[in-house]
């Protein structure tokens, strides 16, 4: 339990802890996506999936950037690389898990090819 207290004191001395940074980026990116897409004439409704994806990515990006900058300011290159790498992994995970559902393309078979040739 003592190490938990030390970690909290360490983060308190540096400013916000990573969860506060993530939450700030999450809310900011989510609001930007929701409002910006609502005003877009081509796609006036922001899907919940898109807002969530962008919010998660915004939180990951802001947290990674902040922690990387803190580590670099102390010349701690290992933690800086780790923070940047974990941020990139978080961005990719959110993209893969919440990417837009693509319209299914029709399967190509010999029958569809023959039908297309006969129509021409």
Residue frames relative to the residue before (quaternion, step in Angstrom):
aa qw qx qy qz dx dy dz
X 1.0000 0.0000 0.0000 0.0000 0.00 0.00 0.00
X 0.5942 0.6009 -0.3595 0.3957 3.52 1.14 -0.66
X 0.6432 0.5261 -0.3330 0.4456 3.60 1.00 -0.78
X 0.6045 0.5520 -0.3542 0.4520 3.62 1.09 -0.61
X 0.6488 0.5048 -0.3126 0.4760 3.56 1.00 -0.80
X 0.6401 0.5194 -0.3262 0.4626 3.57 1.02 -0.79
X 0.6551 0.5130 -0.3164 0.4556 3.58 0.94 -0.85
X 0.6528 0.5064 -0.3193 0.4643 3.59 0.96 -0.83
X 0.6514 0.5007 -0.3192 0.4724 3.59 0.98 -0.80
X 0.6268 0.5402 -0.3352 0.4505 3.59 1.03 -0.80
X 0.6909 0.4581 -0.2833 0.4823 3.60 0.89 -0.93
X 0.6272 0.5348 -0.3455 0.4486 3.59 1.03 -0.71
X 0.6492 0.5112 -0.3210 0.4628 3.58 1.03 -0.72
X 0.7023 0.4619 -0.2640 0.4730 3.60 1.11 -0.63
X 0.6482 -0.4542 0.3470 0.5030 3.59 1.16 -0.30
X 0.8132 -0.1864 0.1485 0.5309 3.57 -0.89 -0.90
X 0.4275 -0.6578 0.5417 0.3019 3.54 -1.24 0.41
X 0.7099 -0.4901 0.2850 0.4179 3.61 -1.17 0.39
X 0.6381 0.5295 -0.3526 0.4338 3.61 0.99 -0.66
X 0.6381 0.5084 -0.3281 0.4761 3.61 1.06 -0.65
X 0.6317 0.5220 -0.3254 0.4718 3.57 1.04 -0.78
X 0.6485 0.5178 -0.3144 0.4610 3.57 0.94 -0.93
X 0.6644 0.5143 -0.3060 0.4477 3.57 0.87 -0.94
X 0.6282 0.5291 -0.3340 0.4625 3.59 1.00 -0.77
X 0.6896 0.4671 -0.2765 0.4794 3.60 0.89 -0.91
X 0.6137 0.5627 -0.3333 0.4423 3.58 1.06 -0.80
X 0.7040 0.4585 -0.2636 0.4741 3.56 0.81 -1.03
X 0.6614 0.5155 -0.3186 0.4420 3.59 0.88 -0.90
X 0.7006 0.4565 -0.2809 0.4711 3.61 0.80 -0.95
X 0.6387 0.5283 -0.3305 0.4513 3.59 0.99 -0.74
X 0.6623 0.4932 -0.3017 0.4765 3.58 0.95 -0.85
X 0.6432 0.5263 -0.3286 0.4487 3.58 0.92 -0.84
X 0.6786 0.4861 -0.2971 0.4637 3.57 0.88 -0.91
X 0.6734 0.5098 -0.3069 0.4387 3.57 0.85 -0.93
X 0.7222 0.4344 -0.2550 0.4740 3.58 0.85 -0.92
X 0.6550 0.5163 -0.3227 0.4475 3.58 0.89 -0.87
X 0.6926 0.4691 -0.2872 0.4666 3.60 0.90 -0.83
X 0.6057 0.5566 -0.3644 0.4364 3.59 1.08 -0.55
X 0.7147 0.4328 -0.2430 0.4927 3.58 1.12 -0.65
X 0.5165 0.6347 -0.4161 0.3965 3.60 1.30 -0.03
X 0.3803 -0.7618 0.4674 0.2377 3.64 -0.53 1.07
X 0.6457 0.5293 -0.3347 0.4369 3.62 1.09 -0.54
X 0.7921 0.0651 -0.0163 0.6066 3.58 1.02 -0.76
X 0.1094 -0.8709 0.4750 0.0623 3.61 0.35 1.22
X 0.7297 0.3860 -0.2466 0.5077 3.62 1.13 -0.33
X 0.2796 -0.7400 0.5896 0.1634 3.55 -0.72 1.08
X 0.3640 -0.7218 0.5392 0.2361 3.57 -0.81 0.94
X 0.5904 -0.5837 0.4231 0.3629 3.54 -1.13 0.65
X 0.6124 0.5642 -0.3380 0.4387 3.56 1.07 -0.75
X 0.6740 0.4899 -0.2901 0.4708 3.58 0.94 -0.91
X 0.6485 0.5114 -0.3186 0.4651 3.59 0.94 -0.86
X 0.6626 0.4981 -0.3067 0.4678 3.59 0.93 -0.88
X 0.6420 0.5259 -0.3259 0.4528 3.60 0.94 -0.88
X 0.6997 0.4558 -0.2778 0.4749 3.58 0.84 -0.93
X 0.6262 0.5318 -0.3448 0.4541 3.60 1.03 -0.69
X 0.6612 0.4923 -0.3082 0.4750 3.60 0.91 -0.86
X 0.6627 0.4981 -0.3069 0.4676 3.56 0.96 -0.85
X 0.6398 0.5223 -0.3278 0.4586 3.59 1.01 -0.74
X 0.6512 0.5100 -0.3086 0.4697 3.56 1.00 -0.80
X 0.6591 0.5008 -0.3037 0.4717 3.57 0.96 -0.88
X 0.6768 0.5058 -0.2990 0.4435 3.57 0.88 -0.94
X 0.6810 0.4836 -0.3001 0.4607 3.59 0.85 -0.90
X 0.6499 0.5095 -0.3189 0.4651 3.59 0.96 -0.83
X 0.6710 0.4940 -0.3051 0.4611 3.58 0.87 -0.93
X 0.6654 0.5058 -0.3113 0.4523 3.59 0.90 -0.86
X 0.6708 0.5022 -0.3026 0.4542 3.58 0.92 -0.88
X 0.6951 0.4658 -0.2817 0.4695 3.57 0.87 -0.94
X 0.6212 0.5277 -0.3396 0.4694 3.58 1.07 -0.68
X 0.6619 0.4995 -0.3078 0.4665 3.59 0.92 -0.87
X 0.6350 0.5212 -0.3362 0.4605 3.60 0.96 -0.77
X 0.6819 0.4884 -0.2952 0.4576 3.56 0.88 -0.95
X 0.6680 0.4975 -0.3104 0.4581 3.60 0.94 -0.81
X 0.6252 0.5383 -0.3500 0.4437 3.59 1.06 -0.63
X 0.7040 0.4038 -0.2474 0.5293 3.58 1.26 -0.40
X 0.4432 -0.7061 0.4306 0.3458 3.59 1.34 0.12
X 0.4203 0.6603 -0.4938 0.3789 3.58 1.05 0.83
X 0.1496 -0.8600 0.4837 0.0643 3.55 0.18 1.31
X 0.6053 0.5676 -0.3560 0.4297 3.60 1.06 -0.64
X 0.6990 0.4419 -0.2787 0.4884 3.61 0.76 -0.95
X 0.6104 0.5494 -0.3581 0.4443 3.60 1.08 -0.64
X 0.6664 0.4841 -0.2970 0.4831 3.58 0.92 -0.90
X 0.6384 0.5296 -0.3214 0.4569 3.58 0.99 -0.83
X 0.6661 0.5003 -0.3076 0.4598 3.61 0.88 -0.89
X 0.6655 0.4914 -0.3054 0.4716 3.58 0.94 -0.87
X 0.6635 0.5091 -0.3036 0.4565 3.59 0.96 -0.82
X 0.6665 0.4826 -0.3031 0.4806 3.57 0.95 -0.83
X 0.6139 0.5376 -0.3455 0.4634 3.59 1.08 -0.65
X 0.6552 0.4978 -0.3057 0.4790 3.57 0.96 -0.87
X 0.6408 0.5160 -0.3230 0.4677 3.59 1.00 -0.78
X 0.6446 0.5163 -0.3186 0.4653 3.59 1.00 -0.76
X 0.6343 0.5237 -0.3243 0.4671 3.58 1.02 -0.80
X 0.6857 0.4780 -0.2850 0.4692 3.58 0.88 -0.93
X 0.6329 0.5312 -0.3373 0.4511 3.60 1.00 -0.75
X 0.6583 0.4918 -0.3086 0.4791 3.59 0.95 -0.84
X 0.6437 0.5265 -0.3216 0.4528 3.59 0.99 -0.82
X 0.6907 0.4745 -0.2815 0.4674 3.58 0.90 -0.91
X 0.7043 0.4787 -0.2772 0.4448 3.58 0.89 -0.89
X 0.8200 0.2462 -0.0895 0.5088 3.57 0.98 -0.82
X 0.2980 0.7670 -0.5242 0.2194 3.59 1.12 0.42
X 0.6214 -0.5601 0.3834 0.3914 3.58 -1.14 0.55
X 0.4712 -0.6496 0.5156 0.3002 3.52 -1.11 0.73
X 0.2891 -0.7759 0.5389 0.1545 3.58 -0.58 1.16
X 0.5324 -0.5981 0.4831 0.3542 3.54 -1.14 0.63
X 0.4571 -0.6977 0.4790 0.2735 3.53 -0.86 0.94
X 0.3463 -0.7239 0.5625 0.1990 3.53 -0.90 1.00
X 0.5255 -0.6273 0.4492 0.3586 3.59 -0.98 0.67
X 0.5101 -0.6519 0.4703 0.3061 3.51 -1.04 0.82
X 0.3607 -0.7253 0.5458 0.2145 3.57 -0.98 0.85
X 0.0749 0.7780 -0.6191 0.0763 3.54 -0.74 1.06
X 0.6740 -0.4758 0.3624 0.4337 3.53 -1.28 0.15
X 0.6271 0.5543 -0.3447 0.4251 3.59 1.00 -0.76
X 0.6762 0.4698 -0.3117 0.4741 3.61 0.88 -0.83
X 0.6213 0.5343 -0.3417 0.4602 3.58 1.07 -0.68
X 0.6625 0.4991 -0.3068 0.4667 3.61 0.95 -0.87
X 0.6395 0.5222 -0.3313 0.4568 3.60 0.96 -0.81
X 0.6590 0.5075 -0.3126 0.4588 3.58 0.93 -0.85
X 0.6553 0.5100 -0.3132 0.4608 3.61 0.99 -0.80
X 0.6570 0.5147 -0.3099 0.4555 3.62 1.00 -0.82
X 0.6493 0.5299 -0.3204 0.4416 3.58 1.06 -0.73
X 0.6396 0.5254 -0.3276 0.4555 3.58 1.10 -0.62
